[in-house]
Amino acid sequence: MQKNNFEYSKKVKEHFLHPKNMGEIKNPDGIGKVGNPVCGDIMWLFIKVNKRTKKISKIGFKTMGCVAAIATSSMITELAKGKSLEQARKITRADVAKSLGGLPPMKMHCSNLAADALHEAIKDYEKKSKN
C-alpha cells in the first residue's frame, strides 16, 4: 500500500473540518461556477455586493470535492469578504494557497478553482449590474 507523499497544513485541515461561509446565498448578486473535469471538483461561489460601497457584503460557497477544494473554497470567502470588488479581483491563486500555509503540488489546482470562482462571481455581478 502506497503512503500519501504529502501532508496538509494545520490551516487546510481547519478550513476543511470547519469551513467558513459554507452554503448558498439567496438571491446572490453574482455567481461563479468552476470545475475541474480531471479531478471532478466543482465549486459555486455566491456574492452579495453593497451597491453603494461596491464591497462584498456576503459570500458563500458550495463545493463538491476533496479536502483541498473545500479548504480553498472556505479560505477564498475569508479573503474576499468585506473587500471592494477591485481588491477581491486582485486575490490570486497563490494568495489562496499561501493563506492556507501551502498546498501539496498535486493539489494546487484547487486554489486555482477557488480564485477563478471568485473572479467569475465578480464578472457575473458586473454583467448583471449593467442591465
C-alpha positions, 0 to 999 in steps of 0.5 A: 500500500502506497503512503500519501507523499504529502501532508496538509497544513494545520490551516487546510485541515481547519478550513476543511473540518470547519469551513467558513461561509459554507452554503448558498446565498439567496438571491446572490448578486453574482455567481461563479461556477468552476470545475475541474473535469480531471479531478471532478471538483466543482465549486459555486461561489455566491456574492452579495455586493453593497451597491453603494460601497461596491464591497462584498457584503456576503459570500458563500460557497458550495463545493463538491470535492476533496479536502483541498477544494473545500479548504480553498473554497472556505479560505477564498470567502475569508479573503474576499469578504468585506473587500471592494470588488477591485481588491477581491479581483486582485486575490490570486491563486497563490494568495489562496494557497499561501493563506492556507500555509501551502498546498501539496503540488498535486493539489494546487489546482484547487486554489486555482478553482477557488480564485477563478470562482471568485473572479467569475462571481465578480464578472457575473455581478458586473454583467448583471449590474449593467442591465 
